Amino acid sequence: VVVSAVKRAEDSDALIVRLYEAHGARGPATLRFAAPVKQASVCNLLERRDRPLKPRADGALRLEFKPFEVVTLKIQLAATRK
C-alpha cells in the first residue's frame, strides 16, 4: 500500500490521507500516527460520504485492501501537549 497524498481537509481541520494498493494483491494494512486518532472515516475523492472507522486500542487504523483499490481517509488526530 502506497500513501499518495496527505493534506488538510477542504471543510475542516481533519487530515486527508489517500492510499492505494499498488501490486494487485489483497490484504490488510495498518496505519499508525504520531498522535492518537480521535476520529477516522473512509470518504470519497471529494471528501464526502463518510463511513466511520474505529481505531484499534493502540490508536492505529487497520484497513483491508482489494487489488489496485484507492482509499481516502479523513482523520482527526487528538491534540497532544508539549
Number of C-alpha atoms within 10 A of each C-alpha: 18 11 13 11 11 13 12 13 17 11 8 9 13 17 17 23 18 20 19 18 20 12 11 10 13 13 11 11 12 11 10 13 10 9 13 17 20 13 16 21 19 21 18 15 13 9 16 12 11 14 12 13 16 14 18 11 8 9 18 17 18 15 13 12 19 13 14 15 16 18 18 23 24 27 20 19 18 11 10 8 4 3
